[in-house]
């Protein structure tokens, strides 16, 4: 956030310098503007904070707001300003998502579109610009505004699709705001890379593959891995579970998902908040083995105590767990013959694949995983239904048998 630093000039008069980092990032370049009047400095500070830690549109350093020439493009229509303003005004995202979007814009869009306009005036963004950007992301090439020698890695299809979706939303808002500003979205007809590379796909472990991986998990992490794969809960949901979320002494023991870990923002740490979506707040039935596991884990805990804690106490941090528990186990399992490279989140996908293999209907899987829409479940796991082909064939043959010669003879 922008702040004011008071200085004393040689003559003894005070000056007020507004300081901030571009884009609000810790690594952003330090920006500053100095005022003689403290109230003016406060007004400017509030403008910077209101524009996602960027220079206010139309403001010229040392001069203030300057009317643009008739033929020039206002800063507010330049991508470097418009994109951040768009993200700053989104009302349906969390603070954590807003920070991620800001980073995506700075790292993966600004080097290509930073000097272009979102409007029809000036050097505007075209379909060719978007196509070249997609190709550069796919092949790992730097953008036109990257410093010479910048190294980039090639991005997977899914990552490119996510970035393209954000860019589409930014440019569509310019079209929706005023057709005179921009009459069409250059992202509308983009052709995205096809998903034929393995890193794009979710990893589904067979029970035998999970067993091999589990053999190499450290003892203090086996329980949380077992719960992740046997419930399909997200990492942020499992690590937020408290004793009071369990109902074990009933005819049908259950687990209630009613909170998850959230990020406060840049450098703000984490807190317990509502689950990802409305349908993420759900109840899961537990197996006898899960009941036994949870009974052991909650022994001696108070109702609001976390069920899973790191060895030194407190909640598990995903980065620490990955580096010191998951990655070493993955390396060891790979040396022992595991050919897949699952992420921690792939335990959720593995759980879904096991349910599908057990002929559990997709709507039931949707409810268990907390998907907001059945479309999400179908899009992500529908291809696994091929394992039900034999049942489909048998059902059709049974139904069609009623129209066969023997059946018709009986009707006659």
C-alpha positions as CSV (number, residue, x, y, z in Angstrom):
1,X,0.0,0.0,0.0
2,X,1.1,3.5,-0.7
3,X,2.3,5.6,2.3
4,X,3.6,9.1,3.0
5,X,7.1,9.9,4.1
6,X,7.7,13.4,5.6
7,X,11.0,15.1,4.8
8,X,12.6,18.4,5.7
9,X,14.1,20.5,3.0
10,X,17.3,22.5,3.4
11,X,15.3,25.6,4.2
12,X,13.4,23.8,7.0
13,X,10.1,23.5,5.1
14,X,8.5,20.0,5.1
15,X,7.8,18.0,2.0
16,X,5.6,14.9,1.7
17,X,6.6,12.0,-0.5
18,X,4.1,9.3,-1.5
19,X,6.0,6.0,-1.8
20,X,4.8,2.6,-3.2
21,X,5.9,-0.4,-5.2
22,X,4.5,-0.8,-8.7
23,X,1.7,-3.2,-8.8
24,X,1.9,-3.7,-5.0
25,X,4.4,-6.5,-5.4
26,X,7.4,-6.9,-3.1
27,X,9.6,-7.0,-6.1
28,X,7.9,-4.1,-7.9
29,X,10.0,-1.0,-8.7
30,X,9.7,1.7,-6.0
31,X,7.7,4.7,-7.2
32,X,7.4,8.2,-5.6
33,X,5.8,11.6,-6.0
34,X,6.6,14.6,-3.8
35,X,4.2,17.3,-2.6
36,X,4.5,20.6,-0.7
37,X,1.1,20.1,0.8
38,X,0.2,17.1,3.1
39,X,-3.5,17.1,2.1
40,X,-2.5,16.9,-1.6
41,X,-0.1,14.0,-0.8
42,X,-2.9,12.2,1.0
43,X,-5.3,12.6,-2.0
44,X,-2.6,11.3,-4.3
45,X,-1.9,8.4,-2.0
46,X,-5.5,7.4,-2.0
47,X,-5.5,7.6,-5.8
48,X,-2.6,5.2,-6.0
49,X,-4.2,2.7,-3.6
50,X,-7.4,3.0,-5.6
51,X,-5.6,2.1,-8.9
52,X,-3.9,-1.1,-7.7
53,X,-0.6,0.6,-6.8
54,X,-0.2,2.1,-10.2
55,X,0.2,5.8,-11.3
56,X,-3.4,7.2,-11.6
57,X,-4.5,7.4,-15.3
58,X,-3.7,10.8,-16.7
59,X,-1.2,11.8,-14.0
60,X,2.3,12.9,-15.2
61,X,5.1,12.7,-12.7
62,X,6.0,16.1,-11.3
63,X,3.1,17.8,-13.2
64,X,-0.1,16.2,-12.0
65,X,-3.1,15.5,-14.2
66,X,-2.4,16.7,-17.8
67,X,-4.9,16.9,-20.6
68,X,-3.8,14.5,-23.4
69,X,-3.3,15.7,-26.9
70,X,-6.3,15.2,-29.2
71,X,-4.5,12.4,-31.1
72,X,-2.9,10.7,-28.1
73,X,-4.3,7.7,-26.2
74,X,-5.3,8.4,-22.6
75,X,-3.4,6.3,-20.0
76,X,-6.7,4.9,-18.9
77,X,-7.0,3.1,-22.3
78,X,-3.5,1.7,-22.2
79,X,-3.3,-2.0,-21.3
80,X,-0.8,-1.4,-18.5
81,X,-3.4,0.8,-16.7
82,X,-6.7,-0.7,-17.9
83,X,-5.8,-4.3,-17.0
84,X,-5.0,-3.4,-13.4
85,X,-8.0,-1.2,-13.0
86,X,-10.2,-4.1,-14.3
87,X,-8.8,-6.5,-11.7
88,X,-9.0,-3.9,-8.9
89,X,-12.8,-3.5,-9.6
90,X,-13.8,-7.2,-9.8
91,X,-16.3,-7.9,-7.1
92,X,-16.6,-11.7,-7.3
93,X,-13.1,-12.8,-6.4
94,X,-11.1,-13.2,-3.2
95,X,-8.1,-11.0,-2.2
96,X,-5.8,-14.0,-3.0
97,X,-7.2,-14.3,-6.5
98,X,-6.9,-10.6,-7.0
99,X,-3.2,-10.8,-6.1
100,X,-2.7,-13.7,-8.4
101,X,-4.4,-11.9,-11.3
102,X,-2.2,-8.9,-10.8
103,X,0.9,-11.1,-10.9
104,X,-0.3,-12.8,-14.0
105,X,-0.8,-9.5,-15.7
106,X,2.7,-8.3,-14.8
107,X,4.6,-11.5,-15.6
108,X,2.7,-13.0,-18.5
109,X,0.9,-10.1,-20.3
110,X,2.7,-6.8,-19.7
111,X,5.8,-7.8,-21.7
112,X,3.6,-8.3,-24.7
113,X,0.8,-5.7,-24.3
114,X,2.2,-3.1,-22.0
115,X,2.6,-0.5,-24.7
116,X,-0.6,-1.3,-26.5
117,X,-4.1,0.2,-26.2
118,X,-7.3,-1.7,-25.3
119,X,-9.3,0.8,-27.3
120,X,-9.5,1.4,-31.1
121,X,-7.2,4.4,-30.7
122,X,-3.4,4.3,-31.0
123,X,-1.4,1.0,-31.2
124,X,-4.3,-1.3,-30.3
125,X,-4.2,-4.9,-29.4
126,X,-5.1,-7.1,-32.4
127,X,-5.8,-10.8,-33.0
128,X,-2.2,-11.1,-34.3
129,X,-0.9,-9.8,-31.1
130,X,-2.9,-12.3,-29.1
131,X,-1.9,-15.2,-31.4
132,X,1.8,-14.3,-31.1
133,X,1.4,-14.1,-27.4
134,X,-0.1,-17.6,-27.3
135,X,2.7,-19.0,-29.4
136,X,5.4,-17.4,-27.2
137,X,3.8,-18.8,-24.1
138,X,3.6,-22.2,-25.7
139,X,7.2,-22.2,-26.9
140,X,8.8,-20.4,-24.0
141,X,9.8,-17.2,-25.8
142,X,10.1,-13.8,-24.2
143,X,7.8,-10.9,-25.1
144,X,8.8,-7.7,-27.0
145,X,9.2,-5.8,-23.8
146,X,11.3,-8.3,-21.9
147,X,14.9,-7.3,-21.2
148,X,17.4,-8.9,-23.6
149,X,18.4,-12.4,-22.6
150,X,15.3,-13.1,-20.5
151,X,14.7,-16.8,-20.2
152,X,11.1,-18.2,-20.3
153,X,9.8,-21.7,-19.9
154,X,7.2,-23.2,-22.2
155,X,3.7,-23.3,-20.6
156,X,1.2,-26.2,-20.6
157,X,-2.1,-25.9,-22.5
158,X,-4.1,-25.6,-19.3
159,X,-2.0,-22.7,-18.0
160,X,-2.2,-20.9,-21.4
161,X,-6.0,-21.4,-21.4
162,X,-6.3,-19.9,-17.9
163,X,-4.2,-16.8,-18.9
164,X,-6.2,-16.4,-22.1
165,X,-9.4,-16.5,-20.1
166,X,-8.1,-13.6,-17.9
167,X,-7.0,-11.6,-21.0
168,X,-10.4,-12.3,-22.6
169,X,-12.2,-10.9,-19.6
170,X,-10.1,-7.7,-19.5
171,X,-10.6,-6.9,-23.2
172,X,-14.3,-7.9,-23.1
173,X,-14.9,-5.4,-20.3
174,X,-13.6,-2.7,-22.7
175,X,-16.1,-3.8,-25.3
176,X,-19.0,-4.0,-22.8
177,X,-18.1,-0.7,-21.3
178,X,-18.4,1.3,-24.5
179,X,-18.6,-0.2,-28.0
180,X,-17.1,3.1,-29.2
181,X,-14.1,2.3,-27.1
182,X,-13.6,-1.1,-28.7
183,X,-16.0,-2.8,-31.0
184,X,-14.7,-6.4,-30.8
185,X,-12.6,-8.7,-28.6
186,X,-9.4,-9.8,-30.3
187,X,-9.4,-13.0,-28.0
188,X,-12.8,-14.1,-29.3
189,X,-11.5,-16.4,-32.1
190,X,-8.1,-17.4,-30.7
191,X,-7.0,-21.0,-31.3
192,X,-5.5,-22.4,-28.2
193,X,-2.9,-25.3,-28.2
194,X,-4.4,-28.8,-28.2
195,X,-4.0,-30.9,-25.1
196,X,-1.7,-33.6,-26.2
197,X,1.1,-33.1,-23.7
198,X,1.1,-35.1,-20.5
199,X,1.7,-32.2,-18.1
200,X,-1.7,-30.8,-19.0
201,X,-3.6,-33.7,-17.6
202,X,-4.7,-34.6,-14.1
203,X,-3.0,-37.7,-12.8
204,X,-5.1,-40.6,-11.7
205,X,-3.4,-43.2,-9.6
206,X,-4.4,-46.9,-9.6
207,X,-4.8,-48.3,-6.1
208,X,-1.5,-50.2,-6.6
209,X,0.3,-47.0,-7.6
210,X,-1.0,-45.2,-4.6
211,X,0.1,-48.0,-2.4
212,X,3.6,-47.8,-3.8
213,X,3.7,-44.0,-3.2
214,X,2.3,-44.4,0.3
215,X,5.1,-46.8,1.3
216,X,7.5,-43.9,0.9
217,X,5.5,-41.2,2.8
218,X,7.0,-40.3,6.1
219,X,5.1,-41.7,9.1
220,X,3.9,-38.2,10.3
221,X,2.3,-37.5,7.0
222,X,0.6,-40.9,6.2
223,X,-2.6,-40.0,7.9
224,X,-3.2,-36.8,6.1
225,X,-2.4,-38.4,2.7
226,X,-4.8,-41.3,3.5
227,X,-7.6,-38.8,4.3
228,X,-6.9,-36.7,1.2
229,X,-7.2,-39.7,-1.1
230,X,-10.1,-41.4,0.7
231,X,-12.3,-38.3,0.9
232,X,-11.4,-36.2,-2.1
233,X,-11.1,-33.1,0.0
234,X,-8.9,-30.2,-1.1
235,X,-5.7,-29.5,0.8
236,X,-7.1,-26.3,2.3
237,X,-10.2,-28.2,3.5
238,X,-8.4,-31.1,5.1
239,X,-5.9,-29.0,6.9
240,X,-8.7,-26.8,8.3
241,X,-10.7,-29.8,9.8
242,X,-11.4,-29.5,13.5
243,X,-12.7,-32.1,15.9
244,X,-16.2,-30.6,16.0
245,X,-16.5,-31.3,12.2
246,X,-16.7,-35.1,12.9
247,X,-19.8,-37.0,14.0
248,X,-18.4,-40.4,14.8
249,X,-20.9,-41.8,17.4
250,X,-23.9,-42.2,15.1
251,X,-25.4,-44.9,12.9
252,X,-23.8,-43.2,9.9
253,X,-20.6,-41.4,10.9
254,X,-19.9,-38.2,8.9
255,X,-17.4,-35.5,8.3
256,X,-18.6,-31.9,7.7
257,X,-16.7,-29.5,5.5
258,X,-17.4,-26.0,6.7
259,X,-14.2,-24.0,6.5
260,X,-10.9,-23.8,4.5
261,X,-7.7,-21.9,4.7
262,X,-7.7,-18.5,2.9
263,X,-5.0,-16.0,2.0
264,X,-5.3,-12.5,3.3
265,X,-3.3,-10.9,0.5
266,X,0.3,-10.0,-0.2
267,X,2.3,-10.9,2.9
268,X,-0.9,-11.1,4.9
269,X,-0.7,-14.8,5.9
270,X,-3.7,-17.2,6.1
271,X,-6.9,-17.4,8.0
272,X,-9.9,-19.8,8.3
273,X,-12.8,-18.8,6.2
274,X,-15.7,-20.2,4.2
275,X,-15.0,-23.1,1.7
276,X,-14.3,-22.3,-2.0
277,X,-18.0,-22.3,-3.1
278,X,-21.5,-22.7,-1.6
279,X,-21.6,-26.4,-2.5
280,X,-18.1,-26.9,-1.1
281,X,-19.8,-26.8,2.3
282,X,-20.8,-30.4,2.4
283,X,-21.2,-33.6,4.5
284,X,-19.3,-36.8,3.7
285,X,-20.2,-40.3,4.9
286,X,-17.2,-42.1,6.5
287,X,-16.1,-45.7,6.2
288,X,-15.4,-47.8,9.3
289,X,-11.6,-47.5,8.6
290,X,-11.9,-43.7,8.4
291,X,-13.8,-43.6,11.7
292,X,-11.0,-45.6,13.4
293,X,-8.4,-43.3,11.9
294,X,-10.2,-40.1,13.0
295,X,-10.9,-41.5,16.5
296,X,-7.1,-42.0,16.9
297,X,-6.3,-38.5,15.5
298,X,-8.8,-36.6,17.8
299,X,-7.8,-38.2,21.0
300,X,-7.1,-35.5,23.6
301,X,-8.2,-32.7,21.3
302,X,-10.7,-29.9,22.1
303,X,-13.6,-29.3,19.7
304,X,-11.9,-26.4,17.9
305,X,-8.5,-28.0,17.7
306,X,-7.1,-28.7,14.2
307,X,-7.1,-32.4,13.5
308,X,-3.9,-32.3,11.4
309,X,-1.0,-30.2,12.6
310,X,2.7,-30.0,11.6
311,X,5.3,-31.7,13.8
312,X,6.2,-28.4,15.4
313,X,2.6,-27.5,16.0
314,X,0.1,-25.3,14.1
315,X,-1.3,-25.9,10.6
316,X,0.5,-27.6,7.9
317,X,1.9,-25.2,5.2
318,X,1.4,-26.6,1.7
319,X,4.9,-25.6,0.5
320,X,6.6,-27.2,3.5
321,X,4.6,-30.4,3.2
322,X,5.4,-30.6,-0.5
323,X,9.1,-30.0,-0.1
324,X,9.7,-32.2,3.0
325,X,7.1,-34.9,2.7
326,X,5.6,-35.2,-0.8
327,X,8.6,-34.6,-3.1
328,X,10.9,-37.0,-1.2
329,X,8.3,-39.7,-1.3
330,X,7.6,-39.1,-4.9
331,X,11.3,-39.4,-5.8
332,X,11.6,-42.6,-3.8
333,X,8.5,-44.1,-5.3
334,X,9.8,-43.1,-8.8
335,X,13.0,-45.0,-8.1
336,X,10.9,-47.9,-7.0
337,X,9.0,-48.0,-10.3
338,X,6.2,-45.4,-10.1
339,X,5.9,-43.9,-13.6
340,X,3.5,-41.1,-12.8
341,X,4.2,-37.8,-11.2
342,X,1.1,-36.7,-9.2
343,X,0.7,-33.5,-7.4
344,X,-0.9,-33.4,-3.9
345,X,-4.1,-32.2,-5.6
346,X,-4.1,-35.3,-7.8
347,X,-5.1,-37.3,-4.8
348,X,-8.5,-35.6,-5.2
349,X,-8.6,-36.6,-8.8
350,X,-7.6,-40.1,-7.8
351,X,-10.4,-40.3,-5.4
352,X,-12.9,-39.3,-8.1
353,X,-11.5,-41.9,-10.5
354,X,-11.9,-44.6,-7.8
355,X,-15.6,-43.6,-7.3
356,X,-16.2,-43.8,-11.1
357,X,-14.5,-47.2,-11.3
358,X,-17.0,-48.3,-8.6
359,X,-19.9,-47.1,-10.7
360,X,-20.8,-44.2,-8.4
361,X,-23.1,-41.8,-10.4
362,X,-21.6,-38.5,-11.4
363,X,-24.2,-36.4,-9.5
364,X,-23.1,-38.2,-6.3
365,X,-19.5,-37.5,-7.1
366,X,-20.3,-33.9,-7.8
367,X,-21.8,-33.6,-4.3
368,X,-19.0,-35.4,-2.6
369,X,-16.3,-33.2,-4.3
370,X,-18.2,-30.0,-3.7
371,X,-18.4,-29.0,-7.4
372,X,-20.7,-26.0,-8.0
373,X,-21.9,-27.5,-11.3
374,X,-22.3,-31.0,-12.7
375,X,-20.6,-29.6,-15.8
376,X,-17.4,-29.3,-13.9
377,X,-17.6,-33.0,-12.8
378,X,-18.4,-34.2,-16.4
379,X,-15.7,-32.0,-18.0
380,X,-13.1,-33.2,-15.6
381,X,-13.9,-36.9,-15.2
382,X,-16.4,-37.8,-18.0
383,X,-13.6,-39.4,-20.0
384,X,-13.1,-42.0,-17.3
385,X,-16.6,-43.3,-17.9
386,X,-15.2,-45.4,-20.7
387,X,-14.6,-48.0,-17.9
388,X,-18.4,-48.5,-17.9
389,X,-18.6,-49.6,-21.5
390,X,-19.2,-53.2,-20.7
391,X,-22.2,-52.2,-18.5
392,X,-23.6,-50.0,-21.3
393,X,-23.3,-52.9,-23.8
394,X,-25.0,-55.3,-21.4
395,X,-27.8,-52.9,-20.7
396,X,-28.5,-52.3,-24.4
397,X,-28.3,-56.0,-25.2
398,X,-30.8,-56.7,-22.4
399,X,-33.2,-54.1,-23.6
400,X,-32.9,-55.0,-27.3
401,X,-33.5,-58.6,-26.5
402,X,-37.1,-57.8,-26.1
403,X,-37.3,-57.1,-29.9
404,X,-35.5,-60.3,-31.0
405,X,-37.2,-63.1,-32.9
406,X,-37.7,-65.3,-29.8
407,X,-39.2,-62.5,-27.7
408,X,-41.6,-61.4,-30.5
409,X,-42.7,-65.1,-31.0
410,X,-43.7,-65.1,-27.3
411,X,-45.7,-61.9,-27.8
412,X,-47.5,-63.4,-30.8
